[in-house]
Amino acid sequence: MYEVVADPRTGFGCFAVQKIKMGILVSKEKPVLYVDPAQREKDRSIIHTKNQKLPTTDEAKGNIENVLDMVRVVESFSILSESDKKEFLNLKDWDEPHENIEDSNAFQQHFNMLEKSLNVGLDKIPFETVKKVARIYKTNTFYNGVCLKTSRFNHSCRPNAENFWNRATGTRDVRAIKTILKGEEITTVYGSECLPMKERKQFLRKNWNFDCSCQTCELKDKDLETDDNRRRKFKQLEKEQEANVGNPEKELETIKTLYHLGKEIGGIRIMYILDNVVSNGFDAACQGYLNSWKQNKKFYGDIESFSSLGLKLSKILYGSSHPETKLWVLKKENPIQTFLAQDNIENVSGQPI
């Protein structure tokens, strides 16, 4: 479906070798380096029990927790196959030492101390490798760890694909959110912040250490001003929507504007739109229906619109069999019952459901 190709602009990129229709699953992959939350808590307990003399400031504590995670990351790296190790070490390396705790003397001291306390057995791994693994992990990790194939998908501020963590399968899935033509690069968006260009580029550099040069980031003059203003307006409307909670009519008006503005911007994650716009619209419409005797038809029309839109977007992002899509099917078929059930809301309006 795609191939990884050397790209002078980005290093490597994933390019379609065939036409990929919207909603098609492009990649599905389990992470190879992963810090298990249960293991993290267990490690903390062990360190605490052994009364290790750890720093007390919040910043230092955060650094120690980072090192504690890196011990388990390097342990995961140590048991990879040789081919996977090679592939991992070829991923983008955040190689600016002055910006990284991984290259400080404190990191080495804390790493050695914690590794011995946990008896992990990493003393034979050269510390230069430890630092490189930590930097690559920091550069390429998602919330649920590093996936070797998924890490090759480059960022765009107007992507044609989107990744998400599939809890049902324990995989990082990538789906096409637009039709992708043969020879076109497959891109995803890193993060979910709707920011003007200057702030967006700073966000990307701080978190992933690259300067975005996508088409949106190359906008100039009036086009740039228009795009930046749309993004500022989006953030403003989000605040207005929150302020209007409890007033379904005003909230719905704001949410509809938010959705259409999000479409114009084009780079906001579908997952974000689903969770923070469409779902809120569905809930507000249901609440309005339950609150009102005179405007049932108006609110019910909004319920039908948002449930249909939610189902459509969920199929594109998650596929038809995903639990989230099945929930949207219920919202479309039995909207009020599903709304009442999802938050254990009591129907005190007297309205038929």
C-alpha positions in Angstrom: 0.0 0.0 0.0 2.9 2.3 0.7 6.7 2.3 0.7 9.3 4.1 2.9 11.4 6.3 0.6 14.4 8.5 1.4 13.4 12.2 1.1 15.9 15.0 1.0 13.5 17.3 2.9 12.5 15.0 5.8 15.0 12.2 5.7 12.4 9.4 5.0 8.7 9.4 4.2 5.9 7.0 3.5 4.5 7.3 -0.1 1.5 5.5 -1.5 2.2 2.9 -4.2 -1.5 2.8 -5.1 -4.6 4.9 -4.7 -5.9 4.7 -1.1 -9.5 5.5 -0.5 -10.7 7.5 2.5 -11.3 5.3 5.5 -8.9 2.6 4.5 -6.6 1.1 7.1 -3.0 2.0 6.1 -1.0 0.6 9.0 -1.6 -1.4 12.2 1.3 -1.9 14.6 2.0 -2.9 18.1 4.7 -0.7 19.9 8.1 -2.3 20.4 9.2 0.1 23.2 6.5 0.7 25.8 6.4 1.8 29.4 3.7 -0.1 31.1 1.8 2.1 33.6 1.5 -0.8 36.1 5.3 -1.4 35.8 5.9 2.3 36.3 3.9 2.3 39.6 5.7 -0.9 40.7 9.1 0.7 40.0 8.2 3.8 42.0 7.1 1.6 44.9 10.4 -0.3 44.8 12.5 2.9 44.8 10.4 4.4 47.6 10.8 1.2 49.7 14.5 1.3 49.3 14.6 4.8 50.6 16.7 6.1 47.7 17.8 9.7 48.3 16.0 11.4 45.4 15.6 15.1 44.6 12.7 16.9 46.2 11.9 19.8 43.8 9.0 19.2 41.3 11.3 19.7 38.3 13.9 17.3 39.7 11.2 14.7 40.5 9.9 15.0 37.0 13.4 14.4 35.6 13.8 11.3 37.9 10.5 9.9 36.6 11.8 10.4 33.1 14.9 8.5 33.9 12.9 5.7 35.6 10.9 5.3 32.4 14.1 5.3 30.4 15.4 2.4 32.4 12.4 0.3 31.2 12.7 1.7 27.6 16.4 0.6 27.4 15.4 -2.8 28.9 12.8 -3.1 26.1 15.4 -2.1 23.5 17.9 -4.7 24.8 15.5 -7.6 24.1 14.6 -6.5 20.5 15.7 -8.6 17.6 18.9 -7.4 15.9 16.9 -6.2 12.9 14.5 -4.3 15.1 17.3 -2.7 17.0 18.9 -1.6 13.8 15.6 -0.2 12.5 15.0 1.6 15.8 18.5 3.2 15.8 17.8 4.5 12.3 14.8 6.5 13.5 15.1 10.3 13.9 17.5 11.1 16.8 16.9 14.2 18.8 20.6 15.0 18.6 21.0 18.4 20.2 22.6 17.6 23.6 22.2 21.1 25.1 18.4 20.6 25.0 18.3 17.1 26.5 18.4 15.8 30.0 19.5 12.5 28.4 22.9 14.0 27.7 23.5 15.4 31.2 25.8 14.0 33.9 22.8 13.9 36.3 21.0 11.6 33.8 23.8 9.1 33.8 24.1 9.1 37.6 20.4 8.6 38.1 20.1 6.0 35.4 22.9 3.9 36.9 21.4 4.3 40.4 17.9 3.3 39.4 19.0 0.5 37.1 20.9 -1.1 39.9 18.1 -0.6 42.4 15.7 -2.3 40.1 18.2 -5.0 39.1 17.4 -4.7 35.4 20.9 -5.8 34.2 21.7 -3.1 31.7 25.3 -2.5 32.8 26.8 -4.1 29.6 25.1 -1.6 27.3 27.4 1.3 26.4 26.1 4.5 27.9 26.3 6.3 24.5 23.7 3.7 23.3 21.6 4.3 26.3 21.5 8.1 25.6 20.8 7.5 21.9 17.9 5.1 22.7 16.5 7.6 25.2 16.7 10.5 22.6 15.1 8.4 19.8 12.3 7.3 22.2 11.7 10.9 23.1 11.5 12.0 19.5 9.4 9.2 18.2 7.1 8.0 21.0 3.4 8.3 21.1 1.4 8.1 24.3 1.6 4.3 24.1 5.2 3.9 23.0 7.3 3.7 19.8 6.1 1.9 16.7 8.8 1.3 14.2 6.6 1.6 11.1 4.3 4.3 12.3 7.3 6.5 13.3 8.1 6.9 9.6 4.9 8.8 8.8 5.8 12.5 8.6 3.8 15.4 10.0 1.7 17.8 8.0 -0.5 20.6 9.3 -3.2 19.4 6.8 -2.6 15.7 6.8 -4.3 13.0 4.6 -4.1 10.3 7.3 -4.6 10.0 11.1 -3.3 7.6 13.7 -4.9 6.6 17.0 -4.4 4.1 19.8 -6.7 1.1 19.2 -7.4 -0.2 22.8 -9.3 -3.1 21.4 -6.3 -4.5 19.6 -3.4 -2.8 21.5 -2.1 -1.3 18.3 -1.4 2.1 16.8 -3.6 2.3 13.7 -3.3 4.7 10.8 -6.2 5.4 8.5 -6.6 7.5 5.4 -8.9 10.5 6.2 -8.8 11.7 2.5 -8.3 9.9 -0.8 -4.6 9.5 -1.2 -3.3 9.3 -4.8 -0.5 7.0 -6.0 2.9 8.6 -5.4 1.5 11.0 -2.7 3.2 11.2 0.7 1.0 9.8 3.5 1.1 12.3 6.4 -0.4 12.6 9.9 -0.7 15.5 12.3 1.5 15.5 15.4 -0.5 16.7 18.5 -3.9 18.2 18.4 -3.3 21.9 19.1 -5.0 24.4 16.9 -2.3 27.1 16.8 -1.3 30.0 14.6 1.8 29.3 12.5 4.4 30.8 14.7 3.2 29.1 17.9 2.5 25.9 16.0 6.1 25.7 14.6 7.4 26.4 18.1 5.2 23.6 19.5 6.5 21.1 16.9 10.2 22.1 17.4 9.9 21.8 21.2 8.2 18.4 21.1 9.6 16.7 18.0 12.7 18.9 17.1 11.9 19.8 13.5 10.9 22.9 11.5 7.6 22.2 9.7 7.7 23.2 6.0 4.4 21.7 4.9 2.1 23.6 2.5 0.2 25.3 5.4 3.4 26.5 7.1 4.5 28.0 3.7 1.5 30.3 3.5 2.3 34.0 3.1 0.7 37.4 3.5 -3.1 37.4 3.3 -3.4 33.6 3.2 -1.3 33.2 6.3 -3.3 35.9 8.1 -6.6 34.2 7.2 -5.4 30.8 8.4 -4.0 32.2 11.7 -7.2 34.2 12.3 -9.3 31.0 11.8 -7.2 29.1 14.3 -7.5 31.9 16.9 -11.2 32.1 16.3 -11.5 28.3 16.8 -9.8 28.6 20.2 -12.1 31.5 21.1 -15.2 29.6 20.1 -14.2 26.6 22.2 -14.2 28.9 25.3 -17.6 30.3 24.2 -19.0 26.8 23.9 -17.8 25.9 27.4 -19.4 29.1 28.7 -22.7 28.2 27.0 -23.0 24.7 28.6 -26.5 24.6 30.1 -28.0 26.7 27.4 -28.4 24.2 24.6 -29.6 26.6 21.9 -26.6 29.0 22.3 -24.2 26.0 22.7 -25.5 24.4 19.5 -25.1 27.6 17.6 -21.4 27.9 18.7 -20.7 24.2 18.1 -22.0 24.4 14.5 -19.8 27.4 13.9 -16.9 25.5 15.4 -17.4 22.5 13.2 -17.6 24.5 9.9 -14.5 26.5 11.0 -12.6 23.3 11.8 -13.4 22.1 8.2 -12.0 25.3 6.8 -8.8 25.0 8.8 -8.5 21.4 7.7 -5.7 20.2 10.0 -7.5 19.5 13.2 -7.6 15.8 14.1 -10.9 14.0 13.4 -10.6 12.4 16.8 -10.5 15.9 18.4 -13.5 17.0 16.3 -15.4 13.9 17.2 -14.7 14.1 21.0 -14.9 17.9 21.4 -17.2 19.2 18.8 -19.6 16.5 17.4 -20.1 14.7 20.6 -20.8 18.0 22.4 -23.2 18.9 19.7 -25.1 15.6 20.0 -25.2 16.0 23.8 -26.4 19.6 23.6 -29.1 18.7 21.1 -30.3 15.8 23.3 -30.4 18.0 26.4 -32.3 20.7 24.4 -34.8 18.1 23.3 -35.4 17.0 26.9 -35.6 20.6 28.2 -38.1 21.9 25.6 -41.7 21.3 24.9 -42.0 23.7 21.9 -38.8 23.1 19.9 -38.7 19.3 19.8 -38.5 19.2 16.0 -35.6 21.7 15.9 -33.6 19.9 18.5 -34.4 16.5 17.1 -33.2 17.6 13.7 -29.9 18.6 15.3 -29.7 15.2 17.1 -30.1 13.5 13.7 -27.5 15.7 12.1 -24.9 15.2 14.8 -25.5 11.5 15.1 -25.2 11.0 11.4 -22.0 13.2 11.2 -20.5 11.3 14.2 -21.1 8.0 12.6 -19.6 9.1 9.3 -16.5 10.5 10.9 -16.1 7.5 13.2 -16.2 5.1 10.3 -13.5 7.1 8.5 -11.2 7.2 11.5 -11.9 3.9 13.4 -13.6 1.6 10.8 -17.0 0.0 11.1 -16.2 -2.6 13.7 -14.6 -0.3 16.3 -16.5 0.1 19.7 -16.6 3.9 19.1 -18.3 3.4 15.8 -20.8 1.0 17.3 -21.6 3.6 20.0 -22.4 6.1 17.2 -24.7 3.5 15.6 -26.6 3.4 18.9 -26.6 7.2 19.0 -28.2 7.3 15.6 -30.7 4.5 16.1 -31.7 5.4 19.7 -30.3 8.8 20.4 -32.2 9.9 23.6 -31.9 6.5 25.3 -28.1 6.4 24.5 -27.7 10.0 25.7 -29.4 9.2 29.0 -27.5 5.9 29.4 -24.0 7.3 28.7 -24.0 9.6 31.7 -26.7 8.0 33.8 -28.8 11.1 33.2 -32.4 10.9 34.6 -35.2 12.0 32.3 -37.1 14.4 34.5 -38.6 16.4 31.6 -41.6 14.2 30.9 -40.6 14.0 27.3 -41.2 10.7 25.5 -38.1 8.8 24.6 
